Amino acid sequence: MHRVEHLWGTAISVEVVDADCVATDTVDALYAWFERVDELFSTWRDDSEISRIGRGELAVADASPAVATVLALCDEVRVLSGGAFDVTFGARARLDPRPGLGPLDPSGLVKGWAVERAAAMLLDAGVRQFCINAGGDVVVRGRPPAQAAWRIGIQHPWERDKVAAVVCMVDGAVATSGGYERRDHVIDPRTGQPAHGLASVTVVGRDLAIADAYATAAFALGPDGMTWLAGRADVEAMGITDDRRVVTTPGFEQYRAA
Amino acid sequence: MNRSRLVSVIIATLGVLGLLASFHTSPGTSTRSAGAAVRGTAPPAATAPPPQGSTPQPQPSGGTQSPPTTTADRRTVAGDTVPTDYGNVQVNIVVSGGRIVDVQAPQLPNDRSRSVRISNYAGPQLRQEALQAQSANINTVSGATYTSDGYAQSLQSALDRAGIKR
Protein backbone atom coordinates (compact mmCIF):
# COMPACT_ATOMS: atom_id res chain seq x y z
CA MET A 1 0.00 0.00 0.00
CA HIS A 2 1.44 3.32 -1.05
CA ARG A 3 -0.16 6.71 -0.66
CA VAL A 4 0.98 10.27 -1.35
CA GLU A 5 -0.74 13.45 -0.20
CA HIS A 6 0.32 17.06 -0.51
CA LEU A 7 0.54 18.76 2.88
CA TRP A 8 2.84 21.20 4.65
CA GLY A 9 3.70 22.68 1.25
CA THR A 10 5.33 19.42 0.24
CA ALA A 11 4.49 15.77 -0.40
CA ILE A 12 4.11 13.11 2.28
CA SER A 13 4.30 9.50 1.16
CA VAL A 14 3.40 6.50 3.27
CA GLU A 15 4.39 3.04 2.09
CA VAL A 16 3.19 0.06 4.11
CA VAL A 17 4.71 -3.28 3.22
CA ASP A 18 2.66 -5.56 5.46
CA ALA A 19 -0.48 -4.18 3.85
CA ASP A 20 -2.63 -7.15 4.85
CA CYS A 21 -2.73 -5.97 8.43
CA VAL A 22 -3.36 -2.29 7.81
CA ALA A 23 -6.82 -0.82 7.49
CA THR A 24 -7.33 2.18 5.25
CA ASP A 25 -8.59 3.91 8.41
CA THR A 26 -5.14 3.63 9.94
CA VAL A 27 -3.50 5.49 7.09
CA ASP A 28 -6.38 7.98 7.02
CA ALA A 29 -5.67 8.66 10.69
CA LEU A 30 -2.02 9.33 9.82
CA TYR A 31 -2.92 12.03 7.33
CA ALA A 32 -5.47 13.46 9.76
CA TRP A 33 -2.60 13.74 12.25
CA PHE A 34 -0.45 15.52 9.68
CA GLU A 35 -3.33 17.98 9.08
CA ARG A 36 -3.62 18.54 12.81
CA VAL A 37 0.12 19.26 13.01
CA ASP A 38 -0.30 21.86 10.30
CA GLU A 39 -3.13 23.50 12.25
CA LEU A 40 -1.01 23.63 15.39
CA PHE A 41 2.42 24.46 14.04
CA SER A 42 2.23 26.13 10.63
CA THR A 43 3.97 29.50 10.50
CA TRP A 44 2.03 30.12 7.28
CA ARG A 45 -1.28 30.12 9.16
CA ASP A 46 -2.17 33.12 11.27
CA ASP A 47 -4.50 31.00 13.39
CA SER A 48 -2.06 28.20 14.23
CA GLU A 49 -1.20 27.90 17.90
CA ILE A 50 2.46 28.55 17.12
CA SER A 51 1.57 31.82 15.32
CA ARG A 52 -0.67 32.89 18.19
CA ILE A 53 2.03 32.15 20.76
CA GLY A 54 4.50 34.08 18.62
CA ARG A 55 2.21 37.12 18.65
CA GLY A 56 1.75 36.84 22.39
CA GLU A 57 -1.94 35.92 22.12
CA LEU A 58 -1.58 32.46 23.61
CA ALA A 59 0.53 31.22 26.50
CA VAL A 60 2.50 28.01 26.02
CA ALA A 61 0.85 26.71 29.20
CA ASP A 62 -2.57 27.14 27.59
CA ALA A 63 -1.57 25.60 24.26
CA SER A 64 -1.95 21.97 23.23
CA PRO A 65 0.42 19.62 25.05
CA ALA A 66 2.02 18.76 21.70
CA VAL A 67 3.13 22.38 21.30
CA ALA A 68 4.78 22.50 24.71
CA THR A 69 6.49 19.17 24.01
CA VAL A 70 7.91 20.40 20.72
CA LEU A 71 9.07 23.73 22.15
CA ALA A 72 10.82 21.96 25.04
CA LEU A 73 12.62 19.66 22.58
CA CYS A 74 13.59 22.66 20.47
CA ASP A 75 15.08 24.34 23.50
CA GLU A 76 17.20 21.28 24.26
CA VAL A 77 18.64 21.39 20.75
CA ARG A 78 19.20 25.16 21.02
CA VAL A 79 21.38 24.64 24.08
CA LEU A 80 23.21 21.66 22.54
CA SER A 81 23.95 23.58 19.34
CA GLY A 82 25.15 26.77 20.98
CA GLY A 83 22.25 28.71 19.47
CA ALA A 84 22.64 27.45 15.90
CA PHE A 85 19.13 26.03 16.24
CA ASP A 86 16.83 28.69 17.62
CA VAL A 87 13.04 28.82 17.16
CA THR A 88 12.87 32.41 18.40
CA PHE A 89 15.11 33.73 15.65
CA GLY A 90 12.17 35.11 13.66
CA ALA A 91 11.27 37.45 16.51
CA ARG A 92 14.65 39.11 16.12
CA ALA A 93 14.50 39.26 12.33
CA ARG A 94 11.78 41.83 11.95
CA LEU A 95 13.96 44.05 9.79
CA ASP A 96 14.00 41.42 7.09
CA PRO A 97 10.67 39.62 7.22
CA ARG A 98 10.26 36.59 5.02
CA PRO A 99 7.03 34.80 4.17
CA GLY A 100 6.51 31.85 6.47
CA LEU A 101 9.07 32.98 9.01
CA GLY A 102 7.15 33.55 12.21
CA PRO A 103 8.41 35.04 15.46
CA LEU A 104 8.30 31.50 16.78
CA ASP A 105 9.34 28.93 14.19
CA PRO A 106 9.94 25.29 15.17
CA SER A 107 9.81 24.15 11.52
CA GLY A 108 13.32 22.69 11.76
CA LEU A 109 12.15 20.03 14.18
CA VAL A 110 8.38 19.71 13.96
CA LYS A 111 8.23 17.80 10.68
CA GLY A 112 10.56 15.11 11.96
CA TRP A 113 8.78 15.00 15.29
CA ALA A 114 5.36 14.65 13.62
CA VAL A 115 6.56 11.84 11.34
CA GLU A 116 8.12 10.04 14.32
CA ARG A 117 4.73 10.23 16.06
CA ALA A 118 3.06 8.92 12.92
CA ALA A 119 5.45 5.96 12.94
CA ALA A 120 4.42 5.25 16.53
CA MET A 121 0.76 5.31 15.43
CA LEU A 122 1.47 2.68 12.77
CA LEU A 123 3.37 0.50 15.25
CA ASP A 124 0.46 0.78 17.70
CA ALA A 125 -1.84 -0.39 14.93
CA GLY A 126 0.32 -3.49 14.46
CA VAL A 127 2.12 -2.38 11.31
CA ARG A 128 5.75 -3.49 11.36
CA GLN A 129 7.18 -2.71 7.92
CA PHE A 130 6.78 0.74 6.50
CA CYS A 131 8.43 3.87 5.19
CA ILE A 132 7.19 7.42 5.71
CA ASN A 133 8.79 10.21 3.70
CA ALA A 134 7.70 13.77 4.45
CA GLY A 135 9.35 16.14 2.02
CA GLY A 136 12.67 14.31 2.25
CA ASP A 137 12.62 13.41 5.95
CA VAL A 138 12.36 9.65 6.26
CA VAL A 139 11.39 7.09 8.91
CA VAL A 140 11.62 3.37 8.16
CA ARG A 141 10.69 0.27 10.13
CA GLY A 142 11.19 -3.38 9.22
CA ARG A 143 12.14 -4.25 5.67
CA PRO A 144 10.92 -3.40 2.17
CA PRO A 145 9.54 -6.21 -0.03
CA ALA A 146 12.18 -8.85 -0.83
CA GLN A 147 15.06 -6.79 0.52
CA ALA A 148 17.23 -7.02 3.60
CA ALA A 149 16.97 -3.33 4.45
CA TRP A 150 15.54 -0.06 3.22
CA ARG A 151 17.80 1.67 0.76
CA ILE A 152 17.50 5.42 1.22
CA GLY A 153 19.11 7.61 -1.41
CA ILE A 154 20.65 10.92 -0.34
CA GLN A 155 19.59 13.49 -2.91
CA HIS A 156 22.48 14.84 -4.98
CA PRO A 157 22.41 18.61 -4.43
CA TRP A 158 23.00 19.53 -8.05
CA GLU A 159 21.76 16.57 -10.09
CA ARG A 160 18.08 16.11 -9.48
CA ASP A 161 17.82 12.60 -10.86
CA LYS A 162 20.84 11.29 -8.93
CA VAL A 163 21.74 10.46 -5.39
CA ALA A 164 25.06 11.21 -3.72
CA ALA A 165 25.05 8.17 -1.44
CA VAL A 166 22.79 5.35 -0.31
CA VAL A 167 22.01 4.60 3.32
CA CYS A 168 20.81 1.14 4.38
CA MET A 169 18.75 0.65 7.50
CA VAL A 170 16.07 -1.51 9.04
CA ASP A 171 14.72 0.76 11.79
CA GLY A 172 15.74 4.36 11.80
CA ALA A 173 15.46 7.91 10.60
CA VAL A 174 17.16 10.04 7.96
CA ALA A 175 16.82 13.81 7.70
CA THR A 176 18.49 16.14 5.23
CA SER A 177 18.81 19.90 5.38
CA GLY A 178 20.01 21.78 2.34
CA GLY A 179 19.95 25.05 0.50
CA TYR A 180 19.36 23.67 -2.96
CA GLU A 181 15.55 23.39 -2.82
CA ARG A 182 14.28 26.40 -0.93
CA ARG A 183 17.10 28.85 -1.42
CA ASP A 184 18.41 30.35 1.81
CA HIS A 185 15.71 28.64 3.79
CA VAL A 186 18.15 28.09 6.64
CA ILE A 187 19.37 31.21 8.40
CA ASP A 188 22.17 31.03 10.93
CA PRO A 189 20.37 32.41 13.99
CA ARG A 190 23.67 33.50 15.46
CA THR A 191 24.38 35.93 12.61
CA GLY A 192 21.01 36.45 10.95
CA GLN A 193 22.66 35.62 7.64
CA PRO A 194 21.93 32.67 5.33
CA ALA A 195 23.99 29.64 6.25
CA HIS A 196 26.88 28.89 3.92
CA GLY A 197 29.65 26.35 3.42
CA LEU A 198 27.47 23.27 3.16
CA ALA A 199 25.19 22.33 0.28
CA SER A 200 23.45 19.70 2.36
CA VAL A 201 23.66 17.81 5.62
CA THR A 202 22.16 14.39 6.15
CA VAL A 203 21.70 13.05 9.68
CA VAL A 204 21.02 9.38 10.36
CA GLY A 205 19.74 8.18 13.72
CA ARG A 206 17.02 6.51 15.70
CA ASP A 207 14.71 9.48 16.10
CA LEU A 208 13.60 11.72 13.24
CA ALA A 209 12.82 14.73 15.46
CA ILE A 210 16.44 14.78 16.63
CA ALA A 211 17.82 14.01 13.16
CA ASP A 212 15.73 16.81 11.64
CA ALA A 213 16.75 19.41 14.22
CA TYR A 214 20.42 18.38 14.17
CA ALA A 215 20.50 18.62 10.37
CA THR A 216 19.05 22.12 10.56
CA ALA A 217 21.54 23.18 13.24
CA ALA A 218 24.53 21.68 11.42
CA PHE A 219 23.54 23.34 8.18
CA ALA A 220 23.43 26.69 9.98
CA LEU A 221 26.85 26.01 11.50
CA GLY A 222 28.41 25.40 8.08
CA PRO A 223 31.46 23.11 7.84
CA ASP A 224 31.92 23.28 11.63
CA GLY A 225 28.52 21.64 11.80
CA MET A 226 30.08 18.33 10.77
CA THR A 227 32.48 18.46 13.69
CA TRP A 228 29.57 19.33 15.95
CA LEU A 229 27.61 16.33 14.64
CA ALA A 230 30.61 14.05 15.11
CA GLY A 231 30.47 14.90 18.78
CA ARG A 232 26.81 13.90 19.17
CA ALA A 233 26.51 10.36 20.48
CA ASP A 234 23.12 9.52 19.00
CA VAL A 235 23.62 10.26 15.28
CA GLU A 236 25.92 9.83 12.29
CA ALA A 237 26.07 12.27 9.44
CA MET A 238 27.17 13.08 5.92
CA GLY A 239 27.73 16.61 4.68
CA ILE A 240 28.27 17.85 1.13
CA THR A 241 30.28 21.05 0.99
CA ASP A 242 29.76 23.88 -1.47
CA ASP A 243 33.07 22.86 -3.07
CA ARG A 244 31.77 19.34 -3.74
CA ARG A 245 33.43 17.37 -1.01
CA VAL A 246 31.68 14.71 1.03
CA VAL A 247 32.43 14.82 4.76
CA THR A 248 31.25 11.99 7.00
CA THR A 249 31.35 11.23 10.69
CA PRO A 250 33.38 8.10 11.56
CA GLY A 251 30.33 5.89 12.17
CA PHE A 252 28.47 6.88 9.02
CA GLU A 253 30.09 4.05 7.06
CA GLN A 254 28.04 1.56 9.08
CA TYR A 255 24.93 2.80 7.35
CA ARG A 256 26.36 3.26 3.92
CA ALA A 257 25.44 0.80 1.17
CA ALA A 258 28.45 -0.91 -0.35
CA MET B 1 44.34 25.90 31.93
CA ASN B 2 44.46 24.01 35.16
CA ARG B 3 47.07 21.53 36.16
CA SER B 4 45.07 18.33 35.72
CA ARG B 5 43.99 19.37 32.24
CA LEU B 6 47.61 20.03 31.32
CA VAL B 7 48.70 16.68 32.64
CA SER B 8 46.01 14.93 30.66
CA VAL B 9 47.11 16.77 27.53
CA ILE B 10 50.67 15.63 28.14
CA ILE B 11 49.64 12.05 28.71
CA ALA B 12 47.47 12.07 25.59
CA THR B 13 50.32 13.63 23.63
CA LEU B 14 52.71 10.96 24.73
CA GLY B 15 50.14 8.42 23.60
CA VAL B 16 50.02 10.12 20.23
CA LEU B 17 53.78 9.97 20.03
CA GLY B 18 53.52 6.23 20.50
CA LEU B 19 51.17 6.07 17.55
CA LEU B 20 53.46 8.24 15.47
CA ALA B 21 56.38 6.01 16.39
CA SER B 22 54.48 2.99 15.12
CA PHE B 23 53.76 4.84 11.88
CA HIS B 24 57.50 5.23 11.42
CA THR B 25 57.87 1.48 11.06
CA SER B 26 55.65 1.50 8.00
CA PRO B 27 56.60 4.46 5.86
CA GLY B 28 53.91 5.49 3.44
CA THR B 29 51.06 4.47 5.69
CA SER B 30 48.51 7.19 5.22
CA THR B 31 46.46 8.52 8.07
CA ARG B 32 43.38 7.64 6.11
CA SER B 33 44.20 3.96 6.05
CA ALA B 34 45.07 4.16 9.72
CA GLY B 35 41.61 5.52 10.37
CA ALA B 36 40.03 2.88 8.21
CA ALA B 37 41.78 0.16 10.18
CA VAL B 38 40.28 1.51 13.36
CA ARG B 39 36.85 1.26 11.82
CA GLY B 40 37.52 -2.11 10.23
CA THR B 41 35.12 -3.92 12.50
CA ALA B 42 32.02 -2.11 11.28
CA PRO B 43 28.96 -4.38 11.30
CA PRO B 44 27.15 -5.19 8.05
CA ALA B 45 25.52 -2.17 6.52
CA ALA B 46 22.06 -3.66 6.67
CA THR B 47 21.88 -3.61 10.45
CA ALA B 48 21.53 -0.63 12.68
CA PRO B 49 24.70 0.02 14.68
CA PRO B 50 24.76 -0.46 18.43
CA PRO B 51 24.23 2.67 20.49
CA GLN B 52 27.37 4.68 20.66
CA GLY B 53 29.16 5.45 23.84
CA SER B 54 30.76 8.74 24.49
CA THR B 55 32.45 10.95 21.94
CA PRO B 56 34.73 8.90 19.68
CA GLN B 57 38.36 8.97 20.66
CA PRO B 58 40.52 11.48 18.84
CA GLN B 59 42.88 10.03 16.31
CA PRO B 60 45.92 11.55 14.71
CA SER B 61 45.19 12.79 11.26
CA GLY B 62 46.81 14.70 8.48
CA GLY B 63 46.02 18.35 8.00
CA THR B 64 44.24 17.68 4.73
CA GLN B 65 41.52 15.69 6.45
CA SER B 66 40.59 18.17 9.10
CA PRO B 67 37.53 20.32 8.49
CA PRO B 68 38.24 23.95 7.71
CA THR B 69 38.78 25.98 10.83
CA THR B 70 38.64 29.71 11.10
CA THR B 71 41.90 31.33 11.97
CA ALA B 72 40.41 34.53 13.32
CA ASP B 73 40.35 33.47 16.96
CA ARG B 74 43.23 31.01 16.94
CA ARG B 75 45.56 31.38 19.83
CA THR B 76 48.38 29.35 21.25
CA VAL B 77 48.49 28.63 24.95
CA ALA B 78 51.81 27.49 26.39
CA GLY B 79 51.84 24.83 29.06
CA ASP B 80 54.34 24.61 31.90
CA THR B 81 57.57 22.71 31.45
CA VAL B 82 57.14 19.55 33.46
CA PRO B 83 60.07 17.33 34.45
CA THR B 84 59.39 13.63 33.97
CA ASP B 85 61.50 10.49 34.42
CA TYR B 86 62.35 10.70 30.75
CA GLY B 87 63.14 14.40 30.55
CA ASN B 88 61.30 17.68 30.35
CA VAL B 89 57.94 17.95 28.63
CA GLN B 90 56.34 21.12 27.44
CA VAL B 91 53.16 21.30 25.44
CA ASN B 92 51.45 24.15 23.64
CA ILE B 93 47.85 23.97 22.61
CA VAL B 94 46.20 25.94 19.84
CA VAL B 95 42.65 26.94 20.67
CA SER B 96 40.06 28.07 18.15
CA GLY B 97 36.37 28.51 18.63
CA GLY B 98 36.58 27.24 22.18
CA ARG B 99 38.17 23.92 21.31
CA ILE B 100 41.66 22.56 20.95
CA VAL B 101 42.56 22.33 17.27
CA ASP B 102 46.25 21.59 17.56
CA VAL B 103 48.78 20.36 20.05
CA GLN B 104 52.44 21.19 19.67
CA ALA B 105 55.21 19.80 21.81
CA PRO B 106 58.30 21.98 21.45
CA GLN B 107 59.97 20.21 24.36
CA LEU B 108 59.87 16.45 24.63
CA PRO B 109 62.19 13.81 26.11
CA ASN B 110 64.82 12.11 24.00
CA ASP B 111 65.39 13.63 20.61
CA ARG B 112 61.80 14.37 19.83
CA SER B 113 62.01 18.05 20.60
CA ARG B 114 60.38 18.85 17.32
CA SER B 115 56.87 20.06 16.99
CA VAL B 116 54.30 17.34 17.01
CA ARG B 117 51.16 18.36 15.29
CA ILE B 118 47.84 16.69 15.34
CA SER B 119 44.80 18.31 13.90
CA ASN B 120 41.48 18.57 15.59
CA TYR B 121 42.85 17.14 18.74
CA ALA B 122 39.61 17.55 20.66
CA GLY B 123 37.28 16.56 17.85
CA PRO B 124 36.58 13.22 16.28
CA GLN B 125 38.12 12.58 12.91
CA LEU B 126 35.97 13.30 9.91
CA ARG B 127 36.40 11.54 6.63
CA GLN B 128 36.44 13.29 3.29
CA GLU B 129 36.04 12.25 -0.30
CA ALA B 130 34.99 13.79 -3.58
CA LEU B 131 31.31 13.99 -4.35
CA GLN B 132 30.06 11.43 -6.84
CA ALA B 133 26.65 10.96 -8.34
CA GLN B 134 24.97 7.58 -8.24
CA SER B 135 21.97 6.00 -9.83
CA ALA B 136 21.21 3.35 -7.29
CA ASN B 137 18.47 0.91 -6.53
CA ILE B 138 16.66 2.80 -3.80
CA ASN B 139 13.34 2.70 -1.97
CA THR B 140 13.08 6.36 -1.07
CA VAL B 141 15.00 9.64 -1.13
CA SER B 142 16.11 11.89 1.70
CA GLY B 143 16.67 15.46 0.65
CA ALA B 144 16.16 19.08 1.53
CA THR B 145 12.46 19.83 1.83
CA TYR B 146 11.03 20.25 -1.61
CA THR B 147 8.02 22.38 -2.37
CA SER B 148 5.02 20.71 -3.91
CA ASP B 149 6.18 22.17 -7.23
CA GLY B 150 9.69 20.86 -6.74
CA TYR B 151 8.29 17.48 -5.82
CA ALA B 152 6.76 17.14 -9.28
CA GLN B 153 10.31 17.09 -10.69
CA SER B 154 11.97 15.11 -7.95
CA LEU B 155 13.35 11.62 -7.82
CA GLN B 156 11.03 10.89 -4.90
CA SER B 157 7.94 11.57 -7.01
CA ALA B 158 9.14 9.00 -9.55
CA LEU B 159 9.61 6.45 -6.77
CA ASP B 160 6.18 7.22 -5.37
CA ARG B 161 4.63 6.91 -8.80
CA ALA B 162 6.30 3.54 -9.25
CA GLY B 163 4.96 2.45 -5.87
CA ILE B 164 1.42 3.45 -6.68
CA LYS B 165 1.45 1.45 -9.89
CA ARG B 166 2.68 -1.63 -8.11
Boltz contact constraints between the chains, C-beta under 6 A:
constraints:
  - contact:
      token1: [A, 2]
      token2: [B, 163]
      max_distance: 6.0
  - contact:
      token1: [A, 2]
      token2: [B, 164]
      max_distance: 6.0
  - contact:
      token1: [A, 4]
      token2: [B, 160]
      max_distance: 6.0
  - contact:
      token1: [A, 6]
      token2: [B, 148]
      max_distance: 6.0
  - contact:
      token1: [A, 9]
      token2: [B, 147]
      max_distance: 6.0
  - contact:
      token1: [A, 10]
      token2: [B, 145]
      max_distance: 6.0
  - contact:
      token1: [A, 10]
      token2: [B, 146]
      max_distance: 6.0
  - contact:
      token1: [A, 11]
      token2: [B, 151]
      max_distance: 6.0
  - contact:
      token1: [A, 13]
      token2: [B, 160]
      max_distance: 6.0
  - contact:
      token1: [A, 15]
      token2: [B, 163]
      max_distance: 6.0
  - contact:
      token1: [A, 131]
      token2: [B, 140]
      max_distance: 6.0
  - contact:
      token1: [A, 133]
      token2: [B, 140]
      max_distance: 6.0
  - contact:
      token1: [A, 135]
      token2: [B, 145]
      max_distance: 6.0
  - contact:
      token1: [A, 135]
      token2: [B, 146]
      max_distance: 6.0
  - contact:
      token1: [A, 136]
      token2: [B, 142]
      max_distance: 6.0
  - contact:
      token1: [A, 136]
      token2: [B, 143]
      max_distance: 6.0
  - contact:
      token1: [A, 136]
      token2: [B, 145]
      max_distance: 6.0
  - contact:
      token1: [A, 138]
      token2: [B, 140]
      max_distance: 6.0
  - contact:
      token1: [A, 138]
      token2: [B, 142]
      max_distance: 6.0
  - contact:
      token1: [A, 144]
      token2: [B, 139]
      max_distance: 6.0
  - contact:
      token1: [A, 148]
      token2: [B, 46]
      max_distance: 6.0
  - contact:
      token1: [A, 149]
      token2: [B, 46]
      max_distance: 6.0
  - contact:
      token1: [A, 150]
      token2: [B, 139]
      max_distance: 6.0
  - contact:
      token1: [A, 151]
      token2: [B, 138]
      max_distance: 6.0
  - contact:
      token1: [A, 151]
      token2: [B, 139]
      max_distance: 6.0
  - contact:
      token1: [A, 152]
      token2: [B, 140]
      max_distance: 6.0
  - contact:
      token1: [A, 152]
      token2: [B, 142]
      max_distance: 6.0
  - contact:
      token1: [A, 153]
      token2: [B, 138]
      max_distance: 6.0
  - contact:
      token1: [A, 153]
      token2: [B, 141]
      max_distance: 6.0
  - contact:
      token1: [A, 154]
      token2: [B, 142]
      max_distance: 6.0
  - contact:
      token1: [A, 155]
      token2: [B, 141]
      max_distance: 6.0
  - contact:
      token1: [A, 155]
      token2: [B, 143]
      max_distance: 6.0
  - contact:
      token1: [A, 156]
      token2: [B, 133]
      max_distance: 6.0
  - contact:
      token1: [A, 159]
      token2: [B, 133]
      max_distance: 6.0
  - contact:
      token1: [A, 161]
      token2: [B, 155]
      max_distance: 6.0
  - contact:
      token1: [A, 162]
      token2: [B, 133]
      max_distance: 6.0
  - contact:
      token1: [A, 163]
      token2: [B, 134]
      max_distance: 6.0
  - contact:
      token1: [A, 163]
      token2: [B, 136]
      max_distance: 6.0
  - contact:
      token1: [A, 166]
      token2: [B, 136]
      max_distance: 6.0
  - contact:
      token1: [A, 166]
      token2: [B, 138]
      max_distance: 6.0
  - contact:
      token1: [A, 168]
      token2: [B, 45]
      max_distance: 6.0
  - contact:
      token1: [A, 168]
      token2: [B, 46]
      max_distance: 6.0
  - contact:
      token1: [A, 169]
      token2: [B, 48]
      max_distance: 6.0
  - contact:
      token1: [A, 170]
      token2: [B, 48]
      max_distance: 6.0
  - contact:
      token1: [A, 171]
      token2: [B, 48]
      max_distance: 6.0
  - contact:
      token1: [A, 172]
      token2: [B, 48]
      max_distance: 6.0
  - contact:
      token1: [A, 174]
      token2: [B, 142]
      max_distance: 6.0
  - contact:
      token1: [A, 176]
      token2: [B, 142]
      max_distance: 6.0
  - contact:
      token1: [A, 176]
      token2: [B, 143]
      max_distance: 6.0
  - contact:
      token1: [A, 176]
      token2: [B, 144]
      max_distance: 6.0
  - contact:
      token1: [A, 178]
      token2: [B, 144]
      max_distance: 6.0
  - contact:
      token1: [A, 180]
      token2: [B, 144]
      max_distance: 6.0
  - contact:
      token1: [A, 181]
      token2: [B, 144]
      max_distance: 6.0
  - contact:
      token1: [A, 181]
      token2: [B, 146]
      max_distance: 6.0
  - contact:
      token1: [A, 181]
      token2: [B, 150]
      max_distance: 6.0
  - contact:
      token1: [A, 200]
      token2: [B, 144]
      max_distance: 6.0
  - contact:
      token1: [A, 223]
      token2: [B, 67]
      max_distance: 6.0
  - contact:
      token1: [A, 223]
      token2: [B, 68]
      max_distance: 6.0
  - contact:
      token1: [A, 226]
      token2: [B, 67]
      max_distance: 6.0
  - contact:
      token1: [A, 226]
      token2: [B, 126]
      max_distance: 6.0
  - contact:
      token1: [A, 227]
      token2: [B, 67]
      max_distance: 6.0
  - contact:
      token1: [A, 227]
      token2: [B, 123]
      max_distance: 6.0
  - contact:
      token1: [A, 230]
      token2: [B, 124]
      max_distance: 6.0
  - contact:
      token1: [A, 230]
      token2: [B, 126]
      max_distance: 6.0
  - contact:
      token1: [A, 231]
      token2: [B, 55]
      max_distance: 6.0
  - contact:
      token1: [A, 233]
      token2: [B, 52]
      max_distance: 6.0
  - contact:
      token1: [A, 240]
      token2: [B, 131]
      max_distance: 6.0
  - contact:
      token1: [A, 244]
      token2: [B, 131]
      max_distance: 6.0
  - contact:
      token1: [A, 245]
      token2: [B, 128]
      max_distance: 6.0
  - contact:
      token1: [A, 246]
      token2: [B, 129]
      max_distance: 6.0
  - contact:
      token1: [A, 246]
      token2: [B, 131]
      max_distance: 6.0
  - contact:
      token1: [A, 247]
      token2: [B, 126]
      max_distance: 6.0
  - contact:
      token1: [A, 247]
      token2: [B, 128]
      max_distance: 6.0
  - contact:
      token1: [A, 248]
      token2: [B, 127]
      max_distance: 6.0
  - contact:
      token1: [A, 250]
      token2: [B, 56]
      max_distance: 6.0
  - contact:
      token1: [A, 250]
      token2: [B, 124]
      max_distance: 6.0
  - contact:
      token1: [A, 253]
      token2: [B, 42]
      max_distance: 6.0
  - contact:
      token1: [A, 254]
      token2: [B, 42]
      max_distance: 6.0
  - contact:
      token1: [A, 254]
      token2: [B, 49]
      max_distance: 6.0
  - contact:
      token1: [A, 257]
      token2: [B, 45]
      max_distance: 6.0
